Amino acid sequence: MTPRWRIVLVGVLALFVGYAASGLATWALSQVWLWGKRFCGTGLPGSGVLCGQVYDLVGLVLALAPLAVLLVAVIGIWAGALWCLRPVRDLAGPVAQVGPQNLGHRLRPRGNDELARLARSIDEMMERIAAGYEGQRRFAANASHELRTPLAVQRTLIEVGMARSLTGEQLELLTGQLLETNERNERLIEGLLALSESDQGLRSRTPQRLDDIVTGVLATYQDRITEAGLTVQSHLEPRLVMGERVLLERLVTNLVENAIKYNRPGGTLTVTVGRSPALTVVNTGQVVPAEAVAGLFEPFRRLARDRTNHSGGAGLGLAIARSITQAHDGLIAARPAEYGGLRVDVQLPTAP
């Protein structure tokens, strides 16, 4: 029996018992009153004393009756509540057994009552927790892999340098390779720290001019844009958003940097700030399959599956951009651009 029907049944029984008890008490008191009236009116010797004792007894009963009824009612209500909530207690046992060692455990209830809906909500919550736990485990594994590869390269280079004497040219080449590998490690660690910081949410929210932020980022990357031979098309309308300037700069920087890095020589970089979406970044790089777009927002996910080809990046740019956007209560989406490359749209709430 579901908790709903248990409560209904307890309520009906309580009404019936209350009505019956009230009628019984009224009948008993009327009988005592009639008996006392008849007996006391006989005039028999000692009837007056006896009547007084009877009336005192009746008065005591009347005084104690509410306490007795209250005690019985409390006991009955307590027992009824325990009986009604027993299905919930039965549900608590399986829920208490769920832990990191058995995240796949599900209640799988039957029916469509309140308890079944609660159990299904718990199952859905466990699905989300399991997905998050698996995502964290996969993130840790990927981070370990990404760090292990350059560290192994560094170790090999150092061992080669220690195993034999090197000429000046060989030493310069070795130190250059070590420096390049070390810079990659720094970029990876900085990316991991930025992702962790953006996942913690915003420390403060102040009005920020998104168009000014984009202008500053484009000016910073002007040399790289010129070196890559790219044409920049910017359409920047005044736009106020609430957030942290440092994180918003990181968001724009990651999108612009990705658009430069994965563009084709002589391609186009288009940056738009407007009402909706707040920010759009489009490049003209290689054709991106539509089914591969969603995976690009996952950490360490690149369009090229070869882990040895990092193109100067750690595969965290879009993951950080998504985390920063979510921290600002916004939405970020991407789709293949019309002439190759990627179009990224960012929706951000307007500052009041």
N, C-alpha and C positions, 0 to 999 in steps of 0.2 A: 504494500500500500504506500502511495506517495505521501510526502509530508503534507501536501495540500489537503488530501482526503483525511489524513489523520487529524489535522487541526479542525476540519469541519465536523468530524465525528466526535471529537472531544467537546467542541462547542455545543453540539446538539445534546450530548449526554449531560453536560453541565446545566443547560436550560431545563432539561427534563428532571434532573435530580433536584434542582432548586425549586421548581414548581411543586414537585411531590413533597419535598421537605417542608415547604411553606404550608401546604394543605394539611399535612400530618400534624404540624405544630399547632395550627389553628384548631383542628379537631380535638387534639389532646387537651389544650387549654380550656376549650369550651366544656369538655367532659369533666375536668377537674372543678371548674367553676360550678357546674350544675350539681355535681356530687357534694361539694362543700356547702352549697346553698341549701340542699335538701337535708343534709346531716345537721347543719347548724340550726336549722329551723325546727328540729324535733323537740328541742328543750330537754333532752335527756341529761341526767347528771354527768358532769364532766365534759359535755359537748363543747362548752365555750372554750375550755383550755385546749381541747383537741383541735378545735377549729383554728385557734390561734397558731398552734404548732403547724397545722396543715398550711395555713396561709403564709407562715414564715418559710416553710419548705418550698412552697410554690414561688415565693419571692426570690429565694436563693437560686432556684432552678432558672427563673427568668433572668437573673443577673449573670449566671454562669453560661447560659445558653449561647449568647453571642460569641463568647470566647471559644466555646467548644465548636461552634459552627465555623468560626474563623480558622481554628486549628485544622479542622477536617478539610476546609476549603484549600488552605495552603498546601497540605499534604496532597490533596487531589490534584491541584494545579501543578505542583512539582512533578508528580508522577506522570501527569498528562504531557507536560513539556518534555520530559525525558523520552517518553514514548514517541512523541511527534518528531523529535530531533534525532532519533536513533538512526535513520538512514544517513544523516549527515555524519554522525560518529562512525558509521560503517564506511563512509567514503574517506574519512581522515586516515584510516589505516593504510590503504594503497598509496595515498598521496605522500604519507610520511616515508614510504620506502623509496621514493624517487630521489636520485642523487646523481653525481657525475658518473658513477659507475654504470648506471642504467638509464640514461637519458632517452632511450628508445621505448621505455615503458609507457603504455597508454591505458586509460580507463575504459574506453570504448563502451559508453553506456547505451542502453536501449530505452526506447520511449521518447516522449517529448515533453515531460513535465519539467518543473523548475530544477530538480536535482539533476536530471539528464542534461539540461542545458548548461548547468554549472560544470558538470563533468566534461562536457564537450569544450567549454571555454578553457578548462584546465588543460585538456589535450592540445588545444590550439596554442596555448601559452607555452607548453612544453615543446611544441614544434618550433616556435620562435627561439626559445632558449637553446634548443639543440642546434638550430641553424647558426645562432650566434657563437655557440661554443665551438662548432666545427669551423666557422669562419676564423675565430681566434687561433685555433690549432693550425689551420692551413696558413694563416698569416705568419705565425711563428716559424713554421717549417720553411716557407718561402723566404722569410728574412734570413734564416740560418743559411739557406742555400746561397742567397745573394751575397752574404758576407763571406761564406767559406771560399767561393771561387776567387775573388781578388786576394784574399789572404793566402791561398795556396800559390797564386802567382807571385806574390811578394816573397814567400818562403823560397820558391824555386829560384828567383832572381838573386836572392841573398846567398843561397847555397852555391850558385854558379860563381858569384863574385868571390866567395871565400875559397872555392876549390882551386882556383888558378889565378895567376897574376894577369891583370888586364892592362891593355894599352889605354892611352888617354881617350881615344875615340870610343873604345869598348866601354870604358868606365862612364863616359858621358851618356852613351846609349842606355846603359844599365840604370843609372840614376834617373834618367828621363822616364824610363818605363816604371821605375818605382814611384816616382812623383805622380805619374798619371794614375797608377793604381791607387795610391793614397788619396788623391783628389776624388776618385770615384767613391772610395769608402766614406769620405767626408760628406759627399752629396747624399749618399744613402742614409747615413746617420742623421743628417739634417732633415731629410725627408721624413724619416721615422719620428723624429722629435716634433716636426710640424704636424704630422698626422695625429700624434698623441695629444698635442696641445689643442688642436681644433676639435677633437672628440670630447674634450672636457667642457665645451660650451664657451659662452662669452662671459668675460669678467665685467664688462660694462657695455652699454649701448648709447651711442651718441650719434647725432645726424652727421652723415658723411656725404660729400659730393662725389658720386661715382664717376662722373665724367672727368673730374680733376685727377682722380686716382688713375684712370686709364691713360690720360695725357702724360702723367709722370712716368708710368711704366713704359709707354711707347718711346718716350724720350730716352729712357735708360737703355733700351734695346735697339736704339737707332743704328749703332755701329754693326751689330750682328745682322740687322735687317739689310743694311747696305752691303755687307760682305756676302750675304746669301743672294743678293740681286733681287730682292722681293719688292713688290709694289704694295704700299699700304693705303688702304681706303678706310678712312675713319669718318663715322657719322655720330657725333657726340652731342646729345641734347643734355641740358641741365637735368640732373636726377639726384634727389636726396634719398638716401637709405639709412636705416638705423643699424649700427654695428660697430665693430672695432676696425680702425683704419689699417692696423698691421695685418690682420687676417684678410681684409678685403684686398689689400695690395698683393698679398700672397695668392689669393684666388685669381686675380687678373694676371699676375706674373706667370702662374702655372699655365693658364690657358694660352697666353701669348707665346710663352716659351715653347709649348707643345706645337703651336701653329707654325712657328718658325722652324723647329727641329724636323718636323715631318712634312714640310712643304717641298715642292720641287724647285729646282733652280730657276729663277726668273718668274716664280709664281706670284700669287696675290694673297695678301693678308687683309681681311676685312674685319674691322672692329666697330660695333654699333652699340651705343648707349641710348636707350629710349624708354618708353613707358612700359610696354609689355612686348617682349621680355626686357628686363632691365639691361642685360648685357648679352651680346651675341658675338662670337668669335668664329670666323670661317677661314679655312685655308684651302689651298689647291694642291694637296699632296696626292699620294697614291689612292686608288679606289679602295674604299673601306666597305666590306660586306655588311649588309644590314644586320645579319645575325651575330656579327662580332662586336657590335657597338656596345651593347650592355656590359660585356666582359671587360671593356677597356677601363671601366670605373673601379675594377677590383685591384687591390694592391699587387704590384709586380706583374701585372698583365700588360703585355704589349701585343701589337698586331702581328709582329714577327715573332714566331715561337722560339727562335734560336736565342738561348740565354747568353751566348757569347757576344751577340750583337746588341749592345746596350745603347748605341747612338748617343752616348754621353749622358744617359738618364738612368734612373733607378726604377722606372715603372710605377712611380707614386704620384705623378702630377695630377691626373684626373681623380685619383682616390682622395687626395688632399683637397682638391677643388670641391668634390662632393661633400666631404666632411665639413668644410667651411660654410658651404651653402646651407646645409642642414642646420648648422649652429646659428645661422641668421634667419631661420624659419623660412627658407626659400626652397626652390626646386631647381634642379639642373638636369638637362636632358641633351642628348646628342643624336645626330642622325647623319648619314652620308651626305656630303655636299653634292650640289648638282653636277659639278664638273670634276669630281674626284676630291679627296680630302674629307674633312670632317667639319660639321657645323655644331657648335655647342651653344645652347641657349640657357641663360640663368634668370630665373624669376626671383625677385627680392621684394619684400614688403616696402611700400613707400613710407618715408618718415612723415609723421603727422605735422 
